[in-house]
Amino acid sequence: MLRPLTRAGALSSLTRPAAVRTAFRSLHCSRPALQTHTPLSRGKKFLKFSLATFGAIGLGATALVVSFLVYDISSYKEIDDCGDIDVHALALSPRRGGPKNLPIFDSWLDDTDTPEKAESSSKPRLVVLGSGWGSVALLNALKPGDYNVTLISPSNYFLFTPMLPSATVGTLELRSITEPVRRICAAAAAHFVNASANNIDFKERLIECSQRDPVTGDTVNFYVPYDKVVVGVGCTTNTHGVKGLQYCHFLKTVDDSKSIRNQLVANLEKAALPSTSIDERKRLLSFVVCGGGPTGVEMAAEVYDLMNEDLAKHYPKALRNLVSVHVIQSRSAILNTFDHSVSEYAMERFKHDNIDLLINSRVVEVKEDRVLFSQADPKDPSKKIIKEVPFGLCLWSTGVDQSPLTKSIVKDIGAPNQTNRRAIETDPQLRILGTPEGQAYAIGDCSTVRTHVLDTALDILKSHVLASRPFSANTQETPEALEKRVHEIKLTVGEVKRLTAVLQKTLPDSSEHFVRIDELFQEYDADHSGTLSYSELTKMLKDVDQKITSLPATAQRANQQGVYLGKKLRKIASIGAAAYDTPVPYGDIDAAYYKPFKYKHLGNLAYLGNAAVFDFGKHGTFTGGLLGMYIWRSAYFSQCVSFRTRALMFQDWLKRGLFGRDFIAP
């Protein structure tokens, strides 16, 4: 509220300068004066703002370029003289020995290259076989210097297998999904040997290896000694006894991906020739995938994307209508390990994209230019009819089988410790059954955890349940006497709970089947006696054993096992010699200091061609188009092992969006 002007104020106002009086009067006006902006003044302000903005951006970009140039200049070295290097005598002249009197590599040329390696040279020797998901996760989980670590692999790179179909058709480059193993080993202060492990002598603790020269074909054989060995060599593709697989391609390695891409480009180039007949063009442009699992489905989707989005840009448009993609699946649906709704969505998506789904079909034989498969006769389902589909490229992607080293290990150990025909059997601590405890482990696709709930439960019954019973004057009821005639025992509900509680700690994968133990007790108490007899207990445990599913052969499982084993070995190393000097129950050091491995299923993902599906198990499912595809990309982008691969992968996706895929044979 304005106060009235006094006489003194009026007089003083007369003495103020004119500019001040003008401003003072404006404050007492009934309304403010309107400010006018001409279009010219507004244009000048916008121009100034634009120039300032672009100037700041340009200055920032210039600073980045200059900074990069300074860094790049500093990265070049004219002379890198490492000076005198101390090398152990055994690294220059290895001793010989072992069953085949081969050189034994006790030391390496880089034993003293870094302080961490020099310190770890006197530590227990930990040898890791393979450079896949499990092995890399193990190395990343170890503390550098705890062990003298050596990684042996015929591949000097880690392959990001989930993105292999994308790299095969040029959506990504192969270098974007590979990471040099030596770079990973350097971060873990580990040695790397580019060789194949052929056999393990568990008594002598020697690994027989061989390195083949790809040019001359010469082979060098040698032994690598170990204190602890981890087998993570993966698996091979299961042939199922089908003839003619020499005409098929596989998708496991970088070389497989290159071979498929070369064949794709060669087929397209031949189909583009005017001299090629229509029938031959159709055959060349027919792509057959045998197997409806994630790898087969994603490969079919990637080939469809390539042909649908990029073919007409680089090749005659007449070829596009001749392209066909076929998926042969022995089950009633593709992605049959996913939720039913996800499988249905995938099938509908493929039908929409005109991808030919041949379900309930089993491959009989593969010829040089066609696949023969059987289907039920529509007129008489009990009979089979043979059909065929021609192909220019056939991918075989059905199931897994043992690698040569896995077969050797299983054969050498033999029954009863190794009875699985497809993998090395381990206990829940991931130790290879039939080997000295705490010396040999197996992780990833080459292994499987043996549950055998019944056998484990009987051991627990004797060691925990019977031993905890109160003292009895009746000599026939003592734990020692009952152990000899365990088939006569009767367990109360409390004893069954005690038994299953220990069993769940020993076999974590059985936990979900013993959640409602009271209901389970009532179900198997057939005579309603209030106790479980030996036969009733045995039946219950056998039924539970059958419900426990084997672990999936996925990167997710291998990664979890690698992290688990790395943390456990790190724990044992931190305890040191006390871990072996301190008495532990039953002499089981691993079990005394670390819990058994428990697989946690995080879900399944699959790419369907500009769409993706997700199966999160108990947490539901998700199916989506482009949104699903970007979520799928984000999920795998976050799983990259280094910033380098993330940067390259992002660059490839950007390049595909701007310029499309390249039809270039690698």
C-alpha positions in Angstrom: 0.0 0.0 0.0 1.4 3.4 -1.0 1.7 6.1 1.7 0.7 9.8 0.9 3.4 12.1 -0.2 4.4 14.6 2.6 5.5 18.1 2.1 9.1 17.2 2.9 8.8 14.4 0.5 7.4 16.7 -2.2 10.2 19.2 -1.7 12.9 16.6 -1.7 11.4 15.2 -4.9 12.0 18.5 -6.6 15.7 18.2 -5.8 16.1 14.7 -7.4 17.6 14.3 -10.8 15.1 14.1 -13.7 15.9 10.4 -14.4 15.2 9.5 -10.8 11.9 11.5 -10.8 10.8 9.7 -13.9 11.6 6.3 -12.3 9.8 7.3 -9.1 6.7 8.4 -11.0 6.6 5.1 -12.8 6.4 3.2 -9.5 3.3 5.2 -8.6 1.5 4.7 -11.9 -1.8 2.9 -11.8 -0.4 0.3 -14.3 3.1 -0.5 -15.5 4.4 0.8 -18.8 4.2 -1.8 -21.6 7.6 -2.9 -23.0 7.6 -3.4 -26.8 10.0 -5.8 -28.6 10.3 -5.5 -32.3 10.8 -8.7 -34.5 14.3 -7.4 -35.2 15.3 -7.4 -31.5 13.8 -10.8 -31.0 15.8 -12.1 -34.0 19.0 -10.6 -32.6 18.5 -12.4 -29.2 17.7 -15.7 -30.9 20.8 -15.3 -33.1 23.0 -14.5 -30.1 21.6 -17.6 -28.2 22.1 -19.8 -31.2 25.7 -18.6 -31.7 26.5 -19.1 -28.0 25.0 -22.6 -28.0 26.8 -23.8 -31.2 29.9 -22.1 -29.9 29.8 -24.0 -26.7 29.1 -27.3 -28.5 31.9 -26.6 -30.9 34.3 -25.6 -28.2 33.4 -28.8 -26.2 33.9 -31.0 -29.3 37.2 -29.3 -30.0 38.4 -29.9 -26.5 37.4 -33.6 -26.7 39.2 -34.0 -30.0 42.3 -32.3 -28.7 42.3 -34.4 -25.5 42.0 -37.5 -27.5 44.8 -36.5 -29.8 47.0 -35.8 -26.8 46.1 -39.2 -25.3 46.6 -40.9 -28.6 50.1 -39.3 -29.1 51.1 -40.5 -25.6 50.1 -44.1 -26.4 52.7 -44.5 -29.0 56.2 -45.7 -28.0 59.3 -45.7 -30.1 61.3 -48.0 -27.9 59.9 -50.1 -25.0 62.9 -51.6 -23.4 61.9 -53.8 -20.4 65.5 -54.1 -19.3 66.8 -57.3 -17.8 64.1 -59.9 -17.0 64.5 -62.6 -14.4 63.2 -65.9 -15.8 63.1 -69.1 -13.8 65.4 -71.8 -15.2 62.5 -74.3 -15.4 60.7 -71.9 -17.7 63.6 -72.0 -20.1 64.4 -75.7 -19.7 61.4 -77.7 -18.3 62.0 -81.0 -16.6 60.4 -84.1 -18.1 58.3 -86.7 -16.4 54.8 -88.1 -16.1 53.4 -91.3 -17.6 54.5 -90.2 -21.1 57.8 -88.6 -20.1 56.7 -85.2 -21.5 58.0 -81.7 -20.6 56.4 -80.5 -17.3 55.8 -76.7 -17.3 56.4 -75.8 -13.6 57.2 -72.2 -14.4 56.2 -69.6 -17.1 58.1 -66.9 -18.9 55.9 -64.2 -17.3 56.3 -65.4 -13.7 57.9 -62.1 -12.6 56.4 -59.7 -15.1 54.2 -58.0 -12.4 54.5 -57.9 -8.5 51.2 -59.8 -8.3 52.5 -62.7 -10.5 55.8 -62.7 -8.6 54.0 -63.0 -5.3 51.6 -65.7 -6.5 54.3 -67.9 -7.9 54.8 -69.5 -4.5 51.0 -69.9 -4.0 48.9 -73.1 -4.7 48.7 -73.7 -8.5 45.1 -73.3 -9.7 44.6 -74.4 -13.4 41.4 -73.4 -15.2 40.5 -75.2 -18.4 38.4 -73.3 -20.9 37.8 -69.7 -21.6 34.0 -69.6 -21.5 31.4 -68.0 -19.2 32.3 -70.1 -16.2 36.0 -69.7 -16.4 35.9 -66.0 -17.0 33.5 -65.5 -14.1 35.8 -67.6 -11.9 38.8 -65.4 -12.8 36.9 -62.2 -12.1 35.8 -63.5 -8.7 39.3 -64.5 -7.5 41.5 -62.1 -5.6 44.8 -61.6 -7.6 47.7 -63.1 -5.7 45.7 -65.8 -3.8 46.6 -68.5 -6.2 49.2 -69.1 -9.0 46.5 -69.1 -11.7 46.9 -70.6 -15.2 44.1 -70.6 -17.8 44.5 -73.1 -20.6 42.3 -72.8 -23.7 42.5 -73.5 -27.5 40.8 -70.1 -28.0 42.6 -66.9 -27.1 39.3 -65.0 -26.7 36.1 -65.0 -24.7 33.0 -65.3 -26.9 29.8 -63.6 -25.9 27.7 -66.5 -27.2 24.1 -65.1 -26.8 24.9 -62.5 -29.5 26.6 -65.0 -31.9 23.5 -65.2 -34.2 23.5 -61.4 -34.5 27.2 -61.4 -35.4 26.7 -64.2 -38.0 24.4 -62.0 -40.2 26.3 -58.8 -39.7 24.1 -57.0 -37.2 27.2 -57.0 -34.9 30.8 -57.6 -35.8 32.6 -60.6 -34.4 35.2 -58.4 -32.7 32.4 -56.7 -30.7 31.4 -60.0 -29.0 34.9 -61.2 -28.3 37.3 -60.2 -25.5 41.0 -61.2 -25.6 41.6 -63.7 -22.9 45.1 -62.3 -22.2 43.5 -59.0 -21.2 41.2 -60.9 -18.8 44.1 -62.8 -17.4 46.2 -59.7 -17.0 43.5 -58.2 -14.7 43.5 -61.4 -12.6 47.3 -61.8 -12.5 46.9 -65.1 -14.3 49.0 -66.9 -16.9 47.5 -67.9 -20.3 48.4 -71.0 -22.4 46.9 -71.3 -25.8 46.6 -75.1 -26.0 44.1 -77.9 -25.7 43.7 -80.1 -22.6 43.6 -83.7 -23.7 43.6 -85.7 -20.4 44.0 -85.3 -16.7 46.0 -87.6 -14.5 44.2 -87.1 -11.1 46.8 -89.3 -9.2 49.9 -87.5 -10.5 48.0 -84.1 -10.7 49.1 -83.5 -14.3 47.2 -82.1 -17.2 48.2 -83.4 -20.6 48.1 -80.6 -23.2 48.9 -80.1 -26.8 49.5 -77.0 -29.0 49.1 -77.3 -32.7 50.8 -74.9 -35.2 48.0 -73.9 -37.7 50.5 -73.4 -40.5 52.8 -76.3 -40.3 50.6 -78.7 -38.4 53.3 -79.5 -35.9 52.1 -80.4 -32.4 53.8 -79.8 -29.0 52.7 -82.0 -26.1 53.4 -81.2 -22.5 52.1 -81.5 -18.9 50.9 -78.7 -16.6 50.9 -79.6 -12.9 48.2 -78.4 -10.5 47.1 -78.3 -6.9 43.5 -77.5 -7.9 42.0 -77.8 -11.4 38.7 -76.4 -12.7 37.2 -78.0 -15.8 35.1 -75.6 -17.8 35.5 -76.8 -21.4 31.9 -76.5 -22.4 30.2 -79.0 -24.7 29.7 -80.0 -28.4 26.6 -80.3 -30.4 24.6 -83.6 -30.1 24.3 -85.4 -33.5 21.6 -87.8 -32.3 23.1 -90.4 -34.7 21.8 -88.6 -37.8 23.7 -89.2 -41.0 25.0 -86.5 -43.3 25.8 -83.8 -40.7 29.0 -83.0 -42.7 26.6 -81.0 -44.9 25.4 -78.9 -42.0 26.8 -75.9 -40.2 27.1 -75.5 -36.5 27.0 -72.4 -34.4 29.4 -72.7 -31.4 32.6 -70.7 -32.3 33.8 -67.7 -34.2 34.9 -70.0 -37.1 31.4 -71.4 -37.2 29.9 -67.9 -37.5 32.4 -67.0 -40.3 31.6 -70.2 -42.2 27.9 -69.5 -42.1 28.3 -65.9 -43.2 30.6 -66.9 -46.1 27.9 -69.5 -47.2 25.2 -66.9 -47.0 27.1 -64.4 -49.2 28.2 -67.1 -51.7 24.6 -68.3 -52.1 23.3 -64.8 -52.7 26.0 -64.0 -55.3 25.3 -67.2 -57.2 21.5 -66.7 -57.0 22.1 -63.2 -58.6 23.6 -64.7 -61.7 21.3 -64.7 -64.8 22.5 -68.2 -65.7 21.1 -69.7 -62.4 17.8 -71.5 -62.9 14.7 -70.7 -60.9 14.8 -74.0 -59.0 18.4 -73.5 -58.2 17.8 -70.0 -56.9 15.0 -71.3 -54.7 17.3 -73.9 -53.3 20.2 -71.4 -52.7 17.8 -69.0 -50.9 16.3 -71.8 -48.7 17.6 -71.7 -45.2 16.9 -74.6 -42.9 17.4 -74.7 -39.1 17.3 -78.1 -37.4 16.2 -77.4 -33.8 13.7 -75.1 -32.2 15.6 -74.0 -29.2 16.8 -70.5 -28.4 19.9 -70.7 -30.7 17.9 -72.1 -33.7 15.0 -69.7 -33.2 17.3 -66.6 -33.0 19.3 -67.7 -36.0 16.2 -68.1 -38.1 15.0 -64.7 -36.9 18.3 -63.0 -37.8 18.4 -64.5 -41.2 14.8 -63.4 -41.8 15.8 -59.8 -40.7 18.8 -59.8 -43.0 16.8 -60.9 -46.0 13.8 -58.7 -45.3 15.6 -55.5 -44.4 18.8 -55.4 -46.4 18.6 -57.9 -49.3 16.7 -55.6 -51.8 19.1 -52.7 -51.1 22.1 -54.6 -52.4 20.8 -57.5 -54.6 18.2 -57.8 -57.3 14.7 -57.4 -55.8 13.6 -60.5 -57.7 15.5 -62.6 -55.1 13.5 -61.4 -52.2 10.3 -63.4 -53.1 12.4 -66.5 -53.5 13.8 -66.5 -50.0 12.4 -69.1 -47.5 13.3 -69.9 -43.9 12.4 -73.3 -42.4 12.6 -74.5 -38.7 12.4 -78.2 -38.1 11.5 -79.1 -34.5 10.9 -82.5 -33.1 8.5 -81.2 -30.3 5.1 -79.7 -30.7 6.3 -76.1 -30.3 9.5 -74.1 -30.6 11.1 -72.7 -27.5 9.5 -75.7 -25.7 11.5 -75.0 -22.5 9.8 -71.6 -22.2 6.4 -70.9 -20.8 3.6 -72.2 -23.1 2.3 -68.6 -23.7 5.8 -67.6 -24.8 6.1 -70.5 -27.2 2.6 -69.7 -28.7 3.6 -66.1 -29.2 6.9 -67.1 -30.9 5.0 -69.5 -33.3 2.5 -66.8 -34.2 5.2 -64.3 -34.8 7.1 -66.7 -37.1 3.9 -67.5 -39.0 3.3 -63.8 -39.4 6.8 -63.4 -40.9 6.2 -66.4 -43.2 8.9 -68.5 -41.5 8.0 -72.2 -42.1 7.5 -74.1 -38.9 7.8 -77.9 -39.3 6.8 -79.1 -35.7 6.5 -82.7 -34.6 9.1 -83.5 -37.3 12.3 -85.5 -36.7 15.3 -85.2 -39.0 16.1 -88.6 -40.5 19.1 -87.8 -42.8 20.8 -84.8 -44.3 21.7 -84.9 -48.0 24.0 -82.6 -49.8 21.2 -80.3 -50.9 18.1 -81.4 -48.9 17.0 -82.5 -45.4 14.9 -85.6 -45.0 12.5 -85.6 -42.0 9.6 -87.7 -40.8 6.1 -86.7 -39.7 3.1 -88.5 -38.6 0.8 -89.6 -41.4 -2.4 -87.5 -41.2 -4.5 -90.5 -42.3 -2.8 -92.9 -39.9 -0.9 -91.2 -37.0 0.7 -94.5 -36.0 2.7 -94.4 -39.3 5.4 -92.1 -40.4 5.9 -90.4 -43.7 9.2 -89.0 -45.1 9.3 -85.5 -46.4 12.1 -83.3 -47.7 13.0 -79.7 -47.9 15.9 -78.4 -50.1 18.4 -76.0 -48.7 21.3 -73.7 -49.6 22.4 -73.6 -46.0 21.4 -75.9 -43.1 22.2 -75.2 -39.5 22.2 -78.0 -37.0 21.3 -76.8 -33.5 19.9 -79.6 -31.4 21.1 -80.6 -27.9 24.5 -80.9 -26.3 27.1 -83.7 -26.1 30.4 -84.3 -24.3 33.6 -82.7 -25.5 36.7 -85.0 -26.0 38.2 -84.0 -22.6 34.9 -84.6 -20.8 34.6 -88.1 -22.4 38.2 -88.8 -21.3 37.5 -87.8 -17.7 34.2 -89.7 -17.4 35.9 -92.8 -19.0 39.0 -92.7 -16.7 37.0 -92.3 -13.5 34.2 -94.7 -14.5 31.3 -96.1 -12.5 29.9 -95.7 -9.9 31.2 -92.1 -9.6 30.7 -91.2 -13.3 27.6 -92.7 -14.9 26.2 -89.7 -16.9 26.6 -90.1 -20.7 26.5 -86.3 -21.4 28.5 -84.6 -18.6 30.9 -84.8 -15.7 29.1 -85.5 -12.5 29.9 -83.3 -9.5 28.6 -83.0 -6.0 26.8 -79.8 -4.8 30.2 -78.3 -4.0 31.0 -78.7 -7.7 33.8 -81.2 -7.0 34.2 -83.9 -9.6 33.0 -87.2 -8.1 35.7 -89.9 -7.9 38.6 -87.5 -7.5 40.6 -86.5 -4.4 38.4 -84.1 -2.4 39.1 -80.4 -2.9 41.4 -80.9 -5.9 39.2 -81.1 -9.0 36.1 -79.1 -9.9 33.8 -78.9 -13.0 31.6 -76.0 -14.0 29.4 -75.0 -16.9 28.0 -77.1 -19.8 30.5 -79.9 -19.3 29.2 -80.8 -15.9 26.0 -81.7 -14.0 25.3 -81.7 -10.3 24.3 -85.2 -9.1 21.4 -85.0 -6.7 20.7 -88.6 -5.7 18.5 -87.6 -2.9 18.0 -91.1 -1.6 21.7 -91.9 -1.2 22.4 -88.5 0.4 19.5 -88.9 2.8 20.6 -92.3 4.0 24.0 -90.9 4.9 22.3 -88.0 6.8 20.0 -90.5 8.4 23.0 -92.3 9.9 25.1 -89.3 10.8 22.5 -86.9 12.1 19.2 -88.6 12.9 20.2 -91.8 14.5 23.2 -90.2 16.2 20.9 -87.7 17.9 18.5 -90.2 19.4 18.7 -90.5 23.2 20.7 -93.2 24.8 18.8 -96.5 25.1 19.6 -99.4 27.5 18.2 -101.7 24.9 21.3 -102.7 22.8 19.1 -103.3 19.8 18.0 -99.7 19.8 21.4 -98.0 19.9 22.4 -95.9 16.8 25.1 -98.5 16.0 22.6 -101.4 16.1 20.0 -99.5 14.1 22.5 -98.5 11.5 23.1 -102.2 10.7 19.4 -102.8 10.2 18.3 -99.4 8.9 15.6 -101.0 6.8 13.7 -101.6 10.1 13.8 -98.0 11.3 10.7 -95.8 11.8 11.0 -92.0 11.8 8.8 -89.6 13.7 7.7 -86.3 12.0 10.3 -84.5 14.0 13.1 -86.8 12.8 11.9 -86.4 9.2 12.0 -82.6 9.6 15.5 -82.9 11.0 16.5 -85.2 8.1 15.1 -82.9 5.4 16.5 -79.8 7.0 20.1 -81.2 6.7 19.2 -82.5 3.3 18.2 -79.1 2.0 21.5 -77.6 3.2 23.4 -80.4 1.5 21.3 -80.4 -1.7 19.9 -76.8 -2.1 18.0 -77.7 -5.3 15.8 -80.0 -3.3 14.6 -77.2 -1.0 11.4 -76.3 -2.9 10.2 -79.9 -2.7 10.3 -80.0 1.1 8.5 -76.7 1.9 5.3 -78.4 3.1 6.9 -81.3 5.0 3.9 -81.9 7.2 1.7 -82.5 4.2 4.4 -84.6 2.6 4.6 -86.7 5.8 0.9 -87.3 5.9 0.9 -88.2 2.2 3.5 -90.9 2.5 2.4 -92.3 5.9 0.4 -95.0 4.1 -0.5 -97.0 7.3 -1.3 -93.8 9.3 1.0 -95.0 12.1 2.4 -91.5 12.8 5.8 -92.6 11.6 7.5 -93.2 8.3 8.9 -96.7 7.8 12.1 -97.2 5.7 10.0 -98.2 2.6 7.7 -95.2 3.0 10.7 -92.9 3.5 12.5 -94.4 0.4 9.4 -93.9 -1.8 9.1 -90.2 -0.7 12.8 -89.5 -1.4 12.7 -91.3 -4.8 9.7 -89.3 -5.9 11.4 -86.0 -4.9 14.5 -87.1 -6.7 12.5 -87.5 -10.0 11.1 -84.0 -9.6 14.5 -82.3 -9.4 15.4 -81.1 -12.9 19.0 -81.0 -14.2 20.6 -77.6 -14.5 20.3 -76.0 -18.0 23.2 -75.8 -20.3 23.2 -72.0 -20.5 25.6 -69.1 -20.0 23.6 -68.0 -17.0 24.2 -71.2 -15.2 27.9 -71.3 -16.1 28.4 -67.7 -14.9 26.7 -68.4 -11.6 28.9 -71.5 -11.0 32.0 -69.6 -11.9 31.2 -66.8 -9.5 30.3 -69.3 -6.7 33.5 -71.3 -7.1 35.7 -68.2 -7.3 34.2 -66.9 -4.1 34.7 -70.2 -2.4 38.3 -70.6 -3.4 38.9 -67.0 -2.3 37.4 -67.9 1.1 39.6 -70.9 1.5 42.7 -68.9 0.5 41.9 -66.2 3.0 41.8 -68.8 5.8 45.1 -70.2 4.6 46.8 -73.2 6.1 44.3 -73.2 9.0 41.7 -74.5 6.6 43.6 -77.8 6.4 45.1 -77.9 9.9 41.8 -77.3 11.7 39.6 -80.4 12.2 36.3 -80.2 10.3 33.4 -82.6 10.2 34.1 -85.6 8.0 37.2 -83.8 6.7 35.1 -81.9 4.2 36.9 -78.5 4.0 34.7 -77.1 1.2 31.5 -77.9 3.1 32.9 -76.6 6.4 33.7 -73.1 5.0 31.2 -72.6 2.2 27.6 -73.6 1.4 26.7 -75.8 -1.6 26.0 -74.3 -5.0 22.4 -73.3 -5.6 21.3 -72.3 -9.1 19.0 -69.2 -9.2 17.0 -69.1 -12.4 16.8 -65.5 -13.6 14.7 -66.2 -16.7 15.1 -67.0 -20.4 15.3 -64.6 -23.3 14.9 -65.1 -27.1 15.0 -62.7 -30.1 12.3 -63.2 -32.7 13.1 -60.6 -35.3 12.4 -57.0 -34.3 10.7 -58.6 -31.3 11.7 -60.6 -28.2 10.2 -62.8 -25.5 11.1 -63.2 -21.8 10.2 -66.1 -19.5 10.9 -65.1 -15.8 9.6 -68.3 -14.4 7.5 -67.6 -11.2 7.6 -63.9 -12.0 5.7 -64.2 -15.2 6.4 -63.6 -18.9 6.8 -60.7 -21.3 6.3 -60.6 -25.1 6.8 -57.5 -27.1 7.8 -56.0 -30.5 10.3 -53.3 -30.7 10.1 -52.5 -27.0 10.9 -56.2 -26.2 13.8 -56.1 -28.7 15.3 -53.0 -26.9 14.8 -54.7 -23.5 16.5 -57.8 -24.9 19.4 -55.7 -26.1 19.7 -53.9 -22.8 19.8 -57.2 -20.9 22.7 -58.5 -22.8 24.4 -55.1 -23.1 24.6 -55.1 -19.3 26.2 -58.6 -19.3 29.2 -57.6 -21.4 32.5 -58.4 -19.8 34.2 -55.1 -20.5 33.6 -51.5 -21.5 35.3 -52.2 -24.8 32.7 -54.7 -25.9 29.9 -52.5 -24.8 31.2 -49.6 -26.8 31.7 -51.7 -29.9 28.3 -53.3 -29.6 26.6 -49.9 -29.3 28.6 -48.7 -32.3 27.4 -51.7 -34.4 23.8 -51.2 -33.5 24.1 -47.5 -34.5 25.8 -48.5 -37.7 23.1 -51.0 -38.6 20.5 -48.3 -38.1 22.3 -45.8 -40.2 23.8 -47.9 -43.0 22.2 -51.4 -42.7 24.1 -54.7 -42.6 27.1 -55.4 -44.7 27.0 -58.3 -47.2 30.7 -58.9 -46.9 32.3 -62.3 -46.4 34.6 -62.1 -43.3 
